[in-house]
Amino acid sequence: MKQMKHIKFVWALLLAVPILVGSTGCKKFLDRKPLTATLEDLDQGGLEGQIYGLYGGIRNPDIAGEGFSGIPWLAMHGFRSDDAMKGSSDADGADWANIYDNFQYVKDHWSSNTYYDQHYRLIDLANVALKTADSLRLNDPASLVNIGEAKFFRAFAYFDLVRTYGQVRLITAPVTSAAQVNAMPKSNEAAIYAQIDADLNAAEAVLPPNWGNRFPGRLTTYAAKTLHAKTYLYRQQWAAALSLAQQVIQSGQYQLESNFSNIWKEAGENGPESIFEIQAEIGPGGTNPLGSRIGITQGIRGVDVWDLGWGWNTPTETLVNSGFETGDPRRPKTILFSGQSDDPANGGYGRTLPPYPTLPRHYWSKKYYADPAKQASTGERQAAWMNHRILRLSDVYLMAAEAANELGGTANQALAVQYLEAVRARARGGNSAVLPPVAFVSQAQMRTAIQQERRAEFAMEGERFFDLVRWGIAPAALGGQGFQPRHKYYPLPQPVIDASNGALVQNPDYP
C-alpha cells in the first residue's frame, strides 16, 4: 500500500486566485463522489469518480455550469445571433443587451470572465483525471473508457474557446500554481484544433457505441464523432466532416424523433435522436435536485404561476418573421407568444400566456418550456430539472448535407439532397403542403437551402451566431446590430491579461 497523503487538485484561476476543486454531484447514473482523493483511492474506481465529476461539472454552476448552460453561455451562443436577444425586462441586465445584442464588447465583464474561466476549470478537471490515469498506468478497459471521456470533455471545452476567442492558452496538464498558468502565452488556432483532433480521435477509439439502459446520457464513440465532425465543418474540411457524420448516421444507434416537440419534453430526454445532453433532474417534492440553468434562465419571466424563470434568451422579431418558411411546423413548436395559447397541438400544455406588457416580452423560447405537472409534483416552477440538449441527430444530417454539397460532384449532390430531405421530412410531419423537398439546382442554391434549414431546425439552441461567422455572412446578417468583422471573436478577459504580466496578449482587434 502506498503511503496515504492527501492530494489537492488545484486550479489556479487565471485571475491568479487559486481555488480547490471541490466535489460535485452528477446525474442519474452518477454517484456523489469526491474530486479530491488520497493515493489509496486512485485506482480505477477513483479515476471513475473524477470522470463523474466532469459530467457534474458542466451542469453545476459552482464548478463550470454557468459557462455551459447559464446566462454567460446564452450570451455567447445566443444573444449575439439574429435569432435571440437578451430578453427579460429592459432594466434587468441592460448592460448585457449592449454588450451582446449590440456588439459593444467589454473586456472585463463577469459574463465573459465566467465563460472563459469555467471552460478552463472543466479543462483542468479533465487534465487531473488524465494525469491520474497516466501516473498509475491505468490501461484496463474501464479506465480506457474513462480516459476517452476526459479527452472528450477537454476537446468540448477547447472547441468553445477557440470559436469564441480564437487564440487561447493550450493547457494539457494540471495547473498547480497561479504563476504556472500566468506565464503561459496563447497558442494559435491550428494548435488548439490539433489538440482537439488528438483528443477526439482517442475518444472515438475507446468509447463504446452505446451503454444500453445502464447509463443514460453517458458519452459514446458517436458523441465524439459528432463533435469531431462539427470541428471539421468549422475548418471547412468537408471530406473528414462527411465521413464522420455518415458513420453516425449509418450506425443504427439513432433515429430522428418523429415529433419535433417531443425532443423538448421531459419524456423526450435522451430520446432516439439524442447524442449528448447535459443531464439534470429533480425528484418528487423537490428532492435530490441535480439542476441545470438552461431551463431556469429561459423560463417565462412573470409572476405567480408564470414565474417560470429569468426570461433571458428570447426570440427576436427577425426570427419570428423570417426565420421559418411559410407554414413550417417548427415555428409554433419553437416560439411561445405572449397573450396566446401555448398550443397543445404543438407541444403546449393548454395554458394561455399573459399578454404583453404583463409579460415583458412578446416572444419566449418553447424549447425549454416547463411542464406544469412536473412543476406541481416538485413544488418548483423554474425548470432546473431540464436536460440541456447539446448534440442530436438532425445536426449530423445537416452537417453531412453541408459537407457533401461543398465537396461537389454528382454523388455528393445526391447525398446533400438526401440528408436535407431527412430533416425536412421529419419537420413537415406528413403535411405535404409545407416544406416541399428541395431539388438540387446549383451548389449555391443548395448552400442557401441548408443554411436556412439549420436556422429553422436549431433556432434558440445556440448554433446560429457561430454558423453565421463560419459561413462568412455575419456582417450581412448582423450588421444592423453593430456587428463588424472583428466581432467574430470576443476579447480575452482583461483580468487574465493583467495577471500575465505581458505573457498573454490580447486579441489584436481589442488593443
Secondary structure, DSSP 8 states (H G I E B T S, - for coil): -----EE--EEE-TTS-EEE-------TT-----S-EEGGGTTHHHHHHHHHHHHHHTT-TTTTHHHHHSHHHHIIIIITSSSEEEES-TTTTHHHIIIIIS----SS-HHHHHHHHHHHHHHHHHHHHHHHHHHTT--SHHHHHHHHHHHHHHHHHHHHHHHHHSSB----S----HHHHHT---B-HHHHHHHHHHHHHHHHHHS-S--TTTSTT---HHHHHHHHHHHHHHTT-HHHHHHHHHHHHTTSS----SSGGGGGSGGGTT-TTEEEEE--B--GGG-S-B--HHHHHHS-B-SGGGB-S--EEEE-HHHHHHSS-TT-THHHHHEEETTSB--GGGT--S-B---TTTSS-SEEESTT---HHHHHHHT-SS-TT--EEEEEHHHHHHHHHHHHHHH-SHHHHHHHHHHHHHHHHHHHTT-TTSS-------HHHHHHHHHHHHHHHTTTTT-HHHHHHHHT-HHHHHGGGT--GGGGS----HHHHHHTTTSS---TT--
